[in-house]
Amino acid sequence: MDIAALNSTKSLRKDVLRGMCLCFGVLSVGFAGFNLTVNNFPLLGYIEICFSIYCIFTYITLIRRPLQFWQSVVMCALITFIVILGTSLASPRNGVYVWSFALPILYYLLLGKQYGVIFSANLLVIQVFILGSQSTLAPFETFNLSLNLLCAYLSIWAISHVFEGSRSHFSRRLKNLALLDPLTGAGNRLSMNHYFEVELQDKSQLYLFLLDLDFFKQVNDEYGHGVGDQVLIEVATLLRVILARGYVFRVGGEEFALFSSFENDEAALKTAEQIRACFESTTFDIDGLAINVTTSIGVAKFKSTNSLESFVNQADKQLYKAKQFGRNKVYCKFKTENDYEAVVA
């Protein structure tokens, strides 16, 4: 599965913003010429020229770089400012206020529900105040027209709100289905890949713990796979509690990978030993059954030359040693001046 597909919301907003930049960049030039020559609104015309330049600049930037949230906020704020300014300068008969009806859709597409509500509500209040303060209320002297326009805006706002809420909800569900192990709720292999390649920025002090539950097949054989599944759920929960500042992934039947940053090798080894000791002393109560499991752990430290595959292989070699030499052990090998191997048992 393509990792980029998991960022569907960001990809959608980038495409929408690029389309807006291209559209408004061209339209603003036309409106600027019209306001400078026909409507005699030089202030609005010059602002629209500056806005057009900004739109083209943003469009080019988005071709080369990922979308930043502040770019969406700035774009919505600028469009809102221009529409409000145009409404205040022009007569209601010019219909500049009509652009207000398109803005809630843009707010929700670019900013999401929370900011969509804030921007849409503020726009409505400001535009109602400006139009109500005009020296002539035509064409709003007709009550039916004013009521219909208000209801139209509220309807567009409500539809945008419901649509964005449903879209974001299903996007989160799809992402969870793709990234989470359905049994334990821990991350899966794709999630680990996504975390390592996309989300994790600073890998300088990153450590990987690769855990394998010792003789777990015996639990399944003796108590059944239903009980074994419950044990795996408890194991994942326990790992998340112990490794409060790290990330837990289930990468095999009874194999887990843990990512976390530590100040030094000793701190990483101490945490790995705490995990091993915690499993050794913990009894899982599954449907009245007292079940004990131990774990073997291989520890690796990230190197600048590591890919995720080589990083995992590095930890897997140490895990193999922990299982080969008695299980219920922690094995690691850190490159130092003496290239020593540290073993905790």
N, C-alpha and C positions, 0 to 999 in steps of 0.2 A: 504493500500500500504506500502511496506517495505521502510522505510526511506533510508536505505543503498543503495537501487536501484537508488536513486537520485544522488549519487556520482559515476556514471558509469565511468566517465573519470579517476578519481583517482583509482577506482577498476581495470580498464583496465591497467593503468600504473603500478600498483603494481604487477599484474599478469605477465606483460611483463618483468618487472625488475627481478622478481623472476625466471622466465624462463631463462633470460639472465645470471643471477648469476649461476644457476645450469649448464647451457651449457658451459659458458666460464670458470667456475671454473674447470670443468673436462678437457676441451680442453687445457687450459693453462698449466696444468700439463704435458700433452703429448707434447705440443710445447716446453715447457721448457726443457724437457729431450732431445728432438731432437736438440735444439739449443745448449745445453751444450755438447752433445756428438758427433754430426754429423756436424752441421754447424759451430761449434766453435764460437758461439756468446754468451759468458758467461754473458755479461751485460744484453742482452735481455732475456736470460734464467732465471737469478735471478729475474729480474723485473716481468716476467711471473709467477714465483712461488709466489712472494708477491701479485700479482694481483689475483691469484687463492685463496689464503688465504682470501683476502678481499672479494671476491665473495661469498665464503662459509659463512663468517661472516655476510655479508649483507643478504644472503638468510635466515639464522637462525633468524636474527633480524626482517625481514619482516613477519615471521610466527607469532611473538608475538606482533608486534607493527604496527601502521599505517605507510604508506609511507610518507616520508618527501621529499620535492622537491629537496633539496640539494643532496639527495642520487642519484637521477636520473642524476643530473648535474655531480656529481663526477664520476659515472659509465661511462657516455658518454665521459668525459674528459680523463679518464684512458684508455679506449679502443682506443680512437683517438690517444693518445700519443704512445701506443704500436704499432699501425699500422704504424704511421709515423716513429717511431724509427726503426721498422723492415724494412720499405721501404728504409730508408737511409743507413742501415747497409748491407742489402743484395743486390745482383745483381738483376736487373729487371727480369732476366730469372727465378728467384725463385718465382715470382708471388705474393709476399706479398702484393703488391698494390691492388690485386683483392679484398681484404677485404674492401677496400674503398667503393665498390659498395653497400655493405649491410648497411653501416653506416647511410646514409640519412634516411632510413626507421626507424632505431632505434632512431635517433634524434627526428623525428616527433612523433613517438609513445610515447616516454618517456618525451619529453620536450614541444611539441606543435609547432605551426607555427613559432612564433617569434624566439625562440631559435633554431628551426630546420633550419631556413634560415641562421642564424649566423654560426652555426657549419658546415653546409654543404658547405657554401661558403668558409670558412676558410680552411676546409679540401681540397677542390679542388685546391685552390691557393697554399697551402703548398705542396701537392703531385705533382702538375705540376712542381713546382720549384725544388723539390728534384729529380724527374725523369729526368728533363732536365739538371740537374747538374751532373748526373752520368758520369763516365769516358767512359762507353760504353752505347750507346742508344739502343742496341739490347734488345728486338725485336721491339723497337719503330722506327727503321730506316725506316720501311714501313709506309708511310704516311696514307694509308687506315686504317691500324690497329690503329694507334694513333687517327685518326678521329672517328672511330667506337667506341673506348673505351670512348672517350670524350662524344660523343653523348649518349652512353649508360648510363653514369653517370648522365648527364643532364636530361635524360628521367626518370630515377629512382627518381631523385630529384624532378622533376615536378610532377610526379604521387603521390609521398609521400605528397607533398605540397597540391595538390588538394584534396587528400583523407582526410588528417587531417583537412583541412578547412571545408569540407562537414560534416565530422563526428562531429566536435566540434559545427558546426552550428545547426545540428539536435539534438545534445545533449542538447544545450541551449533551443531550442524550446520545446523539450520534458519536460525539467525541468520547463519551464515557464507554460506549460499546466498543469503540476501536481501541481505547487505551487501557481499560481496566480488565483485570482478570475477573470473570463473572462469579467465580466461587468465593475468592477471598477479598475482593475489592482492592487488592494491591495492583500496582501497575503491571502490565505484561511486557513482552519483549519489544513490541512496537513503541510502547510508552517509554521504555528505557532508552531506546534509540532516539526518540523524539527529545527526551530530556537531555541526553548527552550532546546531541548534535545541534539542537536549536535553543533550548532554554538555558542551559548551563553556560555561563559566560566565563567565569574564573575557574580554571581547572588546576591552578598551581598547587594547591594543597588538597587535592581530591584523592580519596581512598575508596577502594572497592572491596567489600566483603562478599565473598561467595559462600553461601551456606547450603549444606545438604543434611537433611534429617537422617540420623543413623538408623539403619535397619527398619525404615518406615514400611517396607513391604510386609513385615511381620504384623504391623498394626492392622493393615488392610486384610491380611489373611486370617488373623485371629478374631477381629471384631467386625469386619465388613467394611466396604468402601464408604458407606454412609457415615460411620464413626470416623473413618480416616479423613473424610472431607471436613467434618467438624473440627478435627484436630488441626488441619491446615488453616481453617478460619481463625482458630485461637492463636496459632503460631504467627500468622500475619498481623493480628491485633497486638500481640506481645512485642513483635519487632517494631511496630510503629510507636509503641509506648517507650521502649528502651531507646530507640534512635529518634528522639523527638525532633532533632534538627537535620535529619537525613531523609532519604527517599527509599522506599521499599518496593521491590519488583519481584513477581513470581516468574521465574524463567524456565521452570521445568515442573515435573510432577510434585516433587518435594524439595525443590531447589529454589533458593531465593538469592537475589542480589541486592546489596545495600550500598548506596552512594552517600558519602558524607565528607565534609572537609574538617581537617584537624590541624592543630598548630604544628605538630611534629609526629614522628613515628611512634614515640612512646604513648602519646595520647590515643592514637588510633589502635594500638595493640591493647591498651587498657580497656577501651570500649569493646573490642572484639572479645576479650576475655570475660568482660561483664556479661555479654550476650551468651557466651558458652556456659558460664556458671549459672546464669539465670535459667536457662533451659534445663540444666542438670538438676536444679533444685525445685523446679516447678512441676506440679502435678495437675494435669488437665482433667477436669470433671466433665465427662461427656456421657449424658444420659445415665448417671449414677456409676459410671465406670471411671476408675482412677488410672489414668494413662500417663506414663512418663516417656519423654523422648529426649535424646541428646542430639547435639549437632556438631558437625565438623566444619571448620571455617578456614578458607584460604583468603589471605589479605594481599592486596597489591596497591602500590602507590602510582599515581599517574605520572607519566613522563611526557615531555613535549612531543616526542616522536610517536606516541601511542595513538592508534585508532581505537574505536570502541572494541573491535574484534580482538586486537592484540592486547588491549587492557583486560578484557575478560579472560583471554587465554592465559595471561600472566597470573591472574587470581586462580584460575582453574588448575594450574600446575601445583599451586600451593594447597588447594583443596584436595587434590589427588594424594599428596603426601600426608595430609592430615588423616585421610581415610586409610591409606596404606599402612601407616604406623600406629594403628590402634583406635582411631576415631575419637570423638569427643575431645578434639584438640584444635588449637589455632596454629596455623603455619603461615609464615610470611618470609619474604626475602626483599630487603631494601638495599639498593645500591649505595654503598658508602665507600670510604677510602679502603676499607678492609673487605668489602663485599661480604658482610656477615649474614648469617641466617638466624633470625630470631624465632624461637619456638615457645609457645605458651601451652602448657598442658595441665 
